[in-house]
Amino acid sequence: MRSIERAPKLVMCCSMALCVVLFFFWSRHWPLVGDASLIHYISFLMDHGMAPYRDLGDMNMPGAYMIEWAVMHTLGGGELAWRVFDFALMVIAALAIFAITLPYDWFAGCFAAALLILVHGRDGLGQAGQRDFTMAICLLVATAFLLHGVRRNRPWSTALFGLFAGVAATIKPTILPFGAVLLLMAIFTLRRRGQTVYTHAVSASITFFVGPIMALVFLWEKHAIAAFVGGLFGIVPYYASLGHKPLGFLLLHSVSPLLPLVLIWIVLIAVQRPRLNWERAALFCGVGFGLISYVVQARGYPYYRYPLLVFLLPLMALDFTAAWRSTSGKLALAIRVIAAAGLVTGALIIAPVSAFLIHRYETHTDFISSLDQDLEALGGSKLSGHIQCIDSISGCGSTLYKMRLVQSTGVLSDFLLFGPDTTPVVHMTREQFNKAMADNPPQVIVVSSWLHIDGPDHYMKLAKWPEFADYLAKDYSLKTDWSPSRPDHWWSRQQWPNGYRIYVLK
């Protein structure tokens, strides 16, 4: 039986390995775009005296800035350094998956790790190094250490679980219940085995606070503790209320790249009814947490599903490989056929399709390159401290980062300016923005066409704040009105980039 299984496993491993290698090769020159480019720019502004929350209005948690700043000051602040970081995250994820699956089946680790890497790749250029991807991998590594700690009764491994869970909590504190549930499950399992649980519980609890303490020190050093707390009750709930999708859309897109595989897995579970040990229960807990997190955030962005996928893929891989070895019982043949269908679907269909999609992605950044040229013509480096973006992630901040230009104000997100007049955080941001603009009127203002997150497009966001529109018309002249001539192909479907207008002080 083992010799019969070896050949198809080898074929599937070769297929997935080739797809992963091709992804690494094809994506090595991906540009820095999307959320990561904005956080890079925030980190750049931090080095020029500004501080998140205090000067820079944003909804991200301290861990997102700390990790990105650390990468920029170790690997470098360029695009290649960010690709190296993204590749490193994928390698770490693969190692954690192998640590979870190796006691059961080496092929399960290959299967789950390869598909996670390829799904991340097919999500496109904008998801490289995403903070949710980093957080999900921290949770995956934490879980791998916890499983090892319980398997071998190693408190030091449980302590590392606490450390990585704490780091993940500095990126999104919503993972706190998941870490607590996992630790309780581990303690219960150890106690059932008659082993001492005190050292495990204490060591994990102590190390968990390392990350949050570092975040608190970061905020204290930036004199931003009060501003951070204010943001938790201002910007964060306002941002969380935007861009909601219907529940059906969220459920479908939570696993959309793997939907055929998930359907086969559900059939397998219904037929086989595999035994639920504590490790499968821990992975199921991760799947449940990831799904709830994805649905609660309600926007359906691809990177929101990473906390779900990092646990779902190892769980499915273990179930498929275990079922493939099934040799007894009335339904043994049916179970083996279902398991084979799942493995073939993942290794020989989803993996190559993902690689094909990745190969078609394009790396041109017309918004950024065009704006770069226009700003160089208006003074280039002389604009530092005298330029303002009215944008979020369309590319204005990316351009300023590329040119190493400091903004006139700390307002980086247009949805904080053009929201409802009755929203307190919008009103407060407008007041701060007006004061900063009056103290230091920028020579150049760049306005993108789209309002993040809900629109509208075609510069209609200016109508949401008539006073600012009047200010532009009175004190500034329209210098450039740029519109894209081709769509971006940064992920599975093409999208037209936003346009921009450049206004120059009269």
C-alpha positions as CSV (number, residue, x, y, z in Angstrom):
1,M,0.0,0.0,0.0
2,R,2.8,2.4,0.8
3,S,4.5,1.9,-2.5
4,I,1.2,2.5,-4.3
5,E,0.7,5.8,-2.4
6,R,4.3,7.0,-2.9
7,A,4.0,7.6,-6.6
8,P,0.9,9.9,-6.6
9,K,2.3,11.7,-3.6
10,L,5.5,12.4,-5.5
11,V,3.6,13.6,-8.5
12,M,1.5,16.0,-6.4
13,C,4.5,17.2,-4.4
14,C,6.4,18.0,-7.7
15,S,3.3,19.9,-9.0
16,M,3.0,22.0,-5.9
17,A,6.7,22.6,-5.5
18,L,7.0,23.8,-9.1
19,C,4.1,26.2,-8.7
20,V,5.6,27.6,-5.5
21,V,9.0,28.1,-7.1
22,L,7.4,29.8,-10.1
23,F,5.5,32.1,-7.8
24,F,8.6,33.1,-5.9
25,F,10.4,33.7,-9.2
26,W,7.6,35.7,-10.9
27,S,6.8,37.8,-7.9
28,R,10.4,38.8,-7.0
29,H,10.0,42.2,-8.5
30,W,6.5,43.1,-7.2
31,P,6.3,46.7,-6.3
32,L,5.3,48.1,-2.9
33,V,1.6,49.1,-3.1
34,G,-1.5,49.0,-1.1
35,D,-1.7,49.0,2.7
36,A,2.0,48.1,3.1
37,S,3.1,51.2,1.2
38,L,0.9,53.4,3.4
39,I,2.4,51.9,6.6
40,H,5.8,52.3,5.1
41,Y,5.1,55.9,4.6
42,I,3.9,56.2,8.2
43,S,7.1,54.6,9.4
44,F,9.0,57.1,7.3
45,L,7.1,60.0,8.9
46,M,7.8,58.5,12.3
47,D,11.5,58.9,11.5
48,H,10.8,62.6,10.7
49,G,9.2,63.4,14.1
50,M,5.6,62.4,13.6
51,A,3.9,59.8,15.7
52,P,0.9,57.5,15.0
53,Y,-2.3,58.5,16.7
54,R,-0.8,61.7,18.0
55,D,0.0,63.3,14.7
56,L,-1.0,60.6,12.2
57,G,-4.6,59.6,12.3
58,D,-4.9,55.9,11.5
59,M,-6.8,52.8,12.8
60,N,-4.0,50.3,12.9
61,M,-2.7,48.8,16.1
62,P,0.9,49.5,17.4
63,G,2.2,46.1,16.3
64,A,1.6,46.8,12.7
65,Y,3.9,49.9,12.9
66,M,6.5,48.2,15.1
67,I,6.9,45.2,12.8
68,E,7.0,47.3,9.6
69,W,9.4,49.8,11.1
70,A,11.7,47.0,12.3
71,V,11.7,45.4,8.8
72,M,12.5,48.7,7.2
73,H,15.5,49.3,9.6
74,T,16.9,45.8,9.2
75,L,16.2,44.5,5.7
76,G,15.7,48.0,4.2
77,G,12.9,50.2,3.1
78,G,12.8,49.2,-0.6
79,E,10.6,46.9,-2.6
80,L,13.1,44.0,-2.7
81,A,13.4,44.1,1.1
82,W,9.6,43.8,1.4
83,R,9.6,40.9,-1.0
84,V,12.2,39.2,1.2
85,F,10.0,39.8,4.3
86,D,7.0,38.4,2.5
87,F,8.9,35.3,1.4
88,A,10.3,34.9,5.0
89,L,6.7,34.9,6.3
90,M,5.7,32.2,3.9
91,V,8.8,30.1,4.9
92,I,8.0,30.5,8.6
93,A,4.3,29.5,7.9
94,A,5.5,26.4,6.1
95,L,7.8,25.4,9.0
96,A,4.9,25.9,11.5
97,I,2.6,23.8,9.3
98,F,5.2,21.0,9.1
99,A,5.6,21.2,12.9
100,I,1.8,20.6,13.3
101,T,1.4,17.9,10.7
102,L,4.7,15.9,10.7
103,P,3.7,13.5,13.6
104,Y,0.8,12.4,11.3
105,D,1.9,12.7,7.7
106,W,4.7,14.6,6.0
107,F,2.7,15.0,2.8
108,A,-0.1,16.8,4.7
109,G,2.5,19.5,5.5
110,C,3.6,19.8,1.9
111,F,0.0,20.1,0.7
112,A,-1.1,22.7,3.3
113,A,2.0,24.8,3.1
114,A,2.1,24.9,-0.7
115,L,-1.6,25.9,-1.0
116,L,-1.3,28.6,1.7
117,I,1.7,30.1,-0.2
118,L,-0.1,30.0,-3.5
119,V,-3.4,31.4,-2.2
120,H,-1.4,34.3,-0.7
121,G,0.3,34.7,-4.1
122,R,-2.9,34.7,-6.1
123,D,-4.4,37.3,-3.7
124,G,-2.0,39.7,-5.5
125,L,0.5,42.5,-5.2
126,G,-1.4,44.5,-2.5
127,Q,-1.4,41.6,0.0
128,A,2.4,41.3,0.3
129,G,3.4,41.5,3.9
130,Q,-0.1,42.3,5.0
131,R,-0.5,42.9,8.7
132,D,-3.3,40.2,8.9
133,F,-0.9,37.8,7.2
134,T,1.8,38.5,9.7
135,M,-0.7,38.2,12.6
136,A,-2.1,34.9,11.2
137,I,1.4,33.4,10.9
138,C,2.2,34.5,14.5
139,L,-1.0,32.6,15.6
140,L,0.1,29.6,13.5
141,V,3.6,29.6,15.0
142,A,2.1,30.0,18.5
143,T,-0.2,27.0,17.9
144,A,2.7,24.9,16.6
145,F,4.7,25.7,19.8
146,L,1.6,24.9,22.0
147,L,1.0,21.5,20.3
148,H,4.7,20.7,20.8
149,G,4.6,21.8,24.4
150,V,1.7,19.5,25.1
151,R,3.0,16.6,23.1
152,R,6.4,16.6,24.9
153,N,5.4,18.3,28.1
154,R,7.7,21.2,27.4
155,P,6.9,24.4,29.3
156,W,9.4,26.4,27.3
157,S,7.5,25.6,24.1
158,T,4.3,26.7,25.8
159,A,6.1,29.9,26.8
160,L,6.8,30.6,23.1
161,F,3.1,30.1,22.4
162,G,2.4,32.9,24.8
163,L,5.1,35.1,23.2
164,F,3.8,34.8,19.6
165,A,0.2,35.0,20.7
166,G,1.0,38.3,22.5
167,V,2.8,39.7,19.4
168,A,-0.3,38.8,17.3
169,A,-2.5,40.7,19.8
170,T,-0.5,43.9,19.2
171,I,-1.6,43.7,15.5
172,K,-5.2,43.0,16.2
173,P,-6.3,42.5,19.8
174,T,-9.4,40.6,18.7
175,I,-7.3,37.4,18.8
176,L,-7.2,37.5,22.6
177,P,-10.1,35.1,23.1
178,F,-8.6,32.6,20.7
179,G,-5.3,32.5,22.6
180,A,-7.1,32.1,25.9
181,V,-9.2,29.2,24.6
182,L,-6.2,27.4,23.2
183,L,-4.3,27.7,26.4
184,L,-7.3,26.4,28.4
185,M,-7.7,23.4,26.0
186,A,-4.0,22.6,26.4
187,I,-4.1,22.8,30.2
188,F,-7.2,20.6,30.3
189,T,-5.4,18.0,28.0
190,L,-2.3,18.0,30.2
191,R,-4.3,17.6,33.4
192,R,-6.2,14.6,31.9
193,R,-2.8,13.0,31.2
194,G,-1.8,13.6,34.9
195,Q,0.9,16.1,34.1
196,T,1.7,19.3,36.0
197,V,0.0,22.3,34.4
198,Y,1.1,25.2,36.6
199,T,4.4,25.8,34.8
200,H,2.7,25.7,31.4
201,A,0.0,28.2,32.4
202,V,2.4,30.6,34.2
203,S,5.1,30.6,31.5
204,A,2.5,31.2,28.7
205,S,0.8,34.0,30.7
206,I,4.0,35.8,31.5
207,T,5.5,35.7,28.0
208,F,2.2,36.8,26.5
209,F,2.7,40.2,27.9
210,V,6.0,40.8,26.2
211,G,4.4,42.0,23.0
212,P,1.8,44.3,24.7
213,I,4.5,45.7,27.0
214,M,6.6,46.5,23.9
215,A,3.6,48.2,22.3
216,L,3.0,50.2,25.5
217,V,6.7,51.3,25.5
218,F,6.3,52.3,21.8
219,L,3.3,54.4,22.6
220,W,5.0,56.0,25.6
221,E,8.1,56.8,23.7
222,K,6.0,58.5,21.0
223,H,3.9,60.4,23.7
224,A,0.9,58.8,22.0
225,I,-0.9,56.8,24.7
226,A,-3.8,59.2,25.2
227,A,-4.2,59.6,21.4
228,F,-4.2,55.9,21.0
229,V,-6.9,55.4,23.6
230,G,-8.9,58.2,21.9
231,G,-8.5,56.4,18.6
232,L,-9.9,53.2,20.0
233,F,-13.2,55.0,20.7
234,G,-13.1,57.3,17.6
235,I,-11.3,56.2,14.4
236,V,-11.6,52.4,15.0
237,P,-15.4,52.2,15.4
238,Y,-15.9,54.6,12.6
239,Y,-13.6,52.6,10.3
240,A,-15.3,49.4,11.4
241,S,-18.7,50.7,10.2
242,L,-17.6,51.3,6.6
243,G,-17.7,49.0,3.5
244,H,-19.9,46.2,4.9
245,K,-20.8,43.3,2.6
246,P,-23.8,41.0,2.8
247,L,-23.4,37.8,4.9
248,G,-23.7,35.5,1.8
249,F,-20.9,37.3,0.1
250,L,-18.7,37.0,3.2
251,L,-19.3,33.3,3.7
252,L,-18.6,32.6,0.0
253,H,-15.5,34.7,-0.2
254,S,-14.1,33.4,3.1
255,V,-12.8,30.3,1.3
256,S,-13.4,31.3,-2.4
257,P,-9.9,30.2,-3.7
258,L,-10.4,26.8,-2.0
259,L,-14.1,26.4,-2.4
260,P,-14.0,23.1,-4.4
261,L,-11.5,21.7,-1.8
262,V,-13.6,22.8,1.1
263,L,-16.8,21.2,-0.3
264,I,-15.0,17.9,-0.8
265,W,-13.7,18.1,2.7
266,I,-17.2,18.7,4.1
267,V,-18.4,15.6,2.2
268,L,-15.4,13.6,3.6
269,I,-16.3,14.6,7.2
270,A,-19.9,13.7,6.7
271,V,-19.0,10.3,5.4
272,Q,-16.1,9.4,7.6
273,R,-16.8,11.2,10.8
274,P,-13.2,11.3,11.9
275,R,-12.3,11.2,15.6
276,L,-11.8,14.5,17.3
277,N,-8.6,14.6,19.4
278,W,-7.4,17.7,21.1
279,E,-5.1,18.8,18.3
280,R,-7.9,18.6,15.7
281,A,-10.1,20.5,18.1
282,A,-7.4,23.2,18.4
283,L,-7.3,23.5,14.6
284,F,-11.1,23.6,14.5
285,C,-11.0,26.4,17.1
286,G,-8.6,28.3,14.8
287,V,-10.9,27.8,11.9
288,G,-13.9,29.0,13.9
289,F,-12.1,32.0,15.2
290,G,-10.9,32.9,11.7
291,L,-14.3,32.6,10.2
292,I,-15.9,34.7,12.9
293,S,-13.2,37.3,12.5
294,Y,-13.7,37.4,8.8
295,V,-17.5,37.8,9.1
296,V,-17.4,40.4,11.9
297,Q,-15.0,42.7,10.0
298,A,-17.7,42.5,7.2
299,R,-15.6,44.0,4.4
300,G,-14.6,40.8,2.8
301,Y,-11.0,41.8,1.9
302,P,-8.8,38.9,0.9
303,Y,-6.3,39.4,3.7
304,Y,-9.0,39.1,6.3
305,R,-9.3,35.4,5.6
306,Y,-5.6,34.5,6.4
307,P,-6.4,33.7,10.1
308,L,-9.0,31.2,8.8
309,L,-6.8,29.7,6.1
310,V,-3.7,29.1,8.2
311,F,-5.7,26.7,10.3
312,L,-8.2,25.3,7.7
313,L,-5.5,24.1,5.3
314,P,-3.5,22.0,7.8
315,L,-6.8,20.6,9.2
316,M,-8.0,19.6,5.7
317,A,-4.6,18.2,4.7
318,L,-4.5,16.0,7.8
319,D,-8.1,14.7,7.2
320,F,-7.4,14.0,3.5
321,T,-4.2,12.2,4.1
322,A,-5.6,10.1,7.0
323,A,-8.6,9.2,4.9
324,W,-6.4,8.2,2.0
325,R,-4.8,5.6,4.2
326,S,-8.2,4.2,5.3
327,T,-8.2,0.4,4.7
328,S,-11.0,-0.9,6.9
329,G,-14.8,-0.5,7.2
330,K,-17.7,-0.7,4.8
331,L,-17.0,2.8,3.4
332,A,-13.2,2.5,3.1
333,L,-13.2,2.6,-0.7
334,A,-15.6,5.6,-0.8
335,I,-13.5,7.4,1.8
336,R,-10.3,6.8,-0.1
337,V,-11.9,8.1,-3.3
338,I,-13.1,11.3,-1.6
339,A,-9.7,11.9,0.0
340,A,-8.0,11.3,-3.4
341,A,-10.4,13.7,-5.0
342,G,-9.5,16.4,-2.4
343,L,-5.7,15.9,-2.8
344,V,-5.8,15.9,-6.6
345,T,-8.0,19.0,-6.6
346,G,-5.6,20.9,-4.4
347,A,-2.3,19.7,-5.9
348,L,-3.2,19.3,-9.6
349,I,-5.9,21.9,-10.1
350,I,-5.9,24.7,-7.5
351,A,-2.1,24.9,-7.3
352,P,-1.5,25.2,-11.1
353,V,-4.5,27.5,-11.6
354,S,-3.1,29.8,-8.8
355,A,0.4,29.8,-10.5
356,F,-1.3,30.6,-13.8
357,L,-3.1,33.6,-12.3
358,I,0.0,34.8,-10.6
359,H,1.9,34.7,-13.9
360,R,-0.6,37.0,-15.5
361,Y,-0.3,39.7,-12.9
362,E,1.4,42.9,-14.1
363,T,3.7,45.2,-12.1
364,H,3.1,48.6,-13.7
365,T,2.1,51.4,-11.3
366,D,0.9,54.1,-13.6
367,F,-0.7,56.2,-10.9
368,I,2.6,56.3,-8.9
369,S,5.0,56.7,-11.9
370,S,2.9,59.5,-13.4
371,L,2.5,61.3,-10.2
372,D,6.2,61.0,-9.5
373,Q,7.0,62.7,-12.8
374,D,4.5,65.5,-12.2
375,L,5.8,66.2,-8.7
376,E,9.4,66.2,-10.0
377,A,8.4,68.9,-12.5
378,L,6.9,70.9,-9.7
379,G,10.0,70.9,-7.5
380,G,10.7,67.3,-6.5
381,S,12.6,67.2,-3.2
382,K,11.8,70.9,-2.5
383,L,8.2,69.9,-2.0
384,S,9.0,68.1,1.3
385,G,6.9,69.7,4.0
386,H,4.9,71.6,1.4
387,I,2.7,68.9,-0.1
388,Q,-0.5,67.3,1.0
389,C,-2.3,64.1,-0.2
390,I,-6.1,63.8,-0.1
391,D,-6.1,60.1,-0.5
392,S,-5.8,56.8,1.3
393,I,-4.2,53.9,-0.6
394,S,-4.7,55.0,-4.3
395,G,-0.9,55.7,-4.6
396,C,-0.3,59.3,-3.4
397,G,1.3,58.2,-0.1
398,S,3.3,55.5,-2.0
399,T,4.6,58.2,-4.3
400,L,5.6,60.5,-1.4
401,Y,7.4,57.6,0.2
402,K,9.2,56.7,-3.0
403,M,10.3,60.4,-3.3
404,R,11.0,60.7,0.4
405,L,8.7,63.7,0.8
406,V,7.1,64.7,4.1
407,Q,3.5,65.8,4.1
408,S,2.3,69.1,5.4
409,T,-0.1,67.5,7.8
410,G,-0.6,64.1,9.4
411,V,-3.9,63.4,7.7
412,L,-3.4,60.2,5.6
413,S,-6.9,58.8,5.1
414,D,-9.5,60.7,3.2
415,F,-12.4,58.9,4.8
416,L,-11.6,60.8,8.0
417,L,-12.3,64.1,6.1
418,F,-15.2,63.3,3.9
419,G,-17.4,61.3,6.2
420,P,-20.7,62.3,7.7
421,D,-20.7,65.8,9.3
422,T,-22.3,64.3,12.4
423,T,-19.5,61.8,13.0
424,P,-17.3,63.1,15.9
425,V,-14.0,61.8,14.6
426,V,-14.7,63.4,11.2
427,H,-15.5,66.7,12.8
428,M,-12.3,66.5,14.9
429,T,-10.1,65.5,12.0
430,R,-11.4,68.4,9.9
431,E,-10.6,70.9,12.7
432,Q,-7.1,69.6,13.0
433,F,-6.6,69.6,9.3
434,N,-7.9,73.1,8.9
435,K,-5.5,74.4,11.6
436,A,-2.5,72.6,10.1
437,M,-3.3,73.9,6.6
438,A,-3.7,77.4,7.9
439,D,-0.4,77.2,9.8
440,N,1.5,75.8,6.8
441,P,-0.5,76.1,3.5
442,P,1.0,73.4,1.2
443,Q,2.3,74.5,-2.2
444,V,0.8,71.4,-3.8
445,I,-2.3,69.4,-3.0
446,V,-2.9,66.0,-4.7
447,V,-6.5,64.8,-4.7
448,S,-7.4,61.2,-5.7
449,S,-10.6,60.5,-7.5
450,W,-12.0,57.8,-5.2
451,L,-13.1,58.1,-1.6
452,H,-11.9,55.2,0.5
453,I,-13.8,52.8,1.4
454,D,-17.3,53.3,0.1
455,G,-16.8,55.9,-2.6
456,P,-18.0,57.9,-4.4
457,D,-15.7,58.2,-7.4
458,H,-15.0,61.0,-9.9
459,Y,-13.9,63.5,-7.2
460,M,-17.4,63.6,-5.9
461,K,-16.0,63.2,-2.4
462,L,-15.2,66.9,-2.5
463,A,-18.9,67.6,-2.4
464,K,-19.1,65.9,1.0
465,W,-17.0,68.8,2.5
466,P,-18.1,71.9,0.6
467,E,-15.8,74.2,2.7
468,F,-12.7,72.4,1.6
469,A,-13.9,72.4,-2.1
470,D,-14.4,76.2,-1.8
471,Y,-10.9,76.5,-0.2
472,L,-9.4,74.7,-3.2
473,A,-11.2,76.8,-5.7
474,K,-10.3,80.0,-4.0
475,D,-6.6,79.5,-3.1
476,Y,-5.4,76.9,-5.5
477,S,-5.2,76.4,-9.3
478,L,-5.8,73.1,-11.0
479,K,-2.4,72.1,-12.6
480,T,-3.0,68.5,-13.6
481,D,-6.0,66.2,-14.1
482,W,-4.6,62.7,-14.7
483,S,-6.8,59.7,-15.8
484,P,-5.5,56.2,-16.2
485,S,-5.1,54.8,-19.8
486,R,-5.0,51.1,-18.8
487,P,-6.2,48.9,-15.9
488,D,-4.1,47.4,-13.2
489,H,-3.8,43.7,-13.1
490,W,-2.6,43.2,-9.6
491,W,-4.8,40.3,-8.6
492,S,-7.3,37.8,-10.1
493,R,-9.2,40.5,-11.9
494,Q,-8.3,43.8,-13.6
495,Q,-9.2,47.1,-12.0
496,W,-8.9,50.6,-13.2
497,P,-6.6,52.7,-11.0
498,N,-7.9,56.0,-9.6
499,G,-7.2,59.3,-11.2
500,Y,-5.7,62.3,-9.5
501,R,-5.7,66.1,-9.7
502,I,-2.8,68.3,-8.7
503,Y,-3.6,71.7,-7.3
504,V,-1.0,74.4,-6.9
505,L,-1.1,77.3,-4.5
506,K,-1.9,80.6,-6.2
